[in-house]
Amino acid sequence: MRFIVDECTGTSVAEFLKQNNHEVISVFDDFRGATDDFILEKCFSENYILITSDKDFGEMVFRLNQNHNGIILIRCTPNNFQTRIEVLSKLLDNYSQKIDNNFIVVTNTKVRIIS
């Protein structure tokens, strides 16, 4: 799969995905300080799925009706790289076929898929 990992989500998540043979762009490494609009447009125009911890993307999609190819919003406790990787790994193992074009909120115990 093709992912853009938002700056707030961390480089450890990006490295985990790369090690698992995904195509990954890290905002922290490649576009540090980029606006949310830039990130979402890049994801949409180049067919990437966004992985983020930033709730602002929900507003952009649902209130402002901006286009996307899929967004994974990670909301976990504790909010550290290890827990983010754990919940993301479970998501990819169990729901990979449902990620494209959906807005997904993933927590330690739940996955919510919004079409």
ABEGO torsion letter per residue (X at the ends): XBBBBBAAAEAAAAAAAAAAGBBBBBAAAAABGBBAAAAAAAAAAAGBBBBBABAAAAAAAAAAGBBBAEBBBBBBOBBBAAAAAAAAAAAAAAAAAAABGBBBBBBAABBBBBX
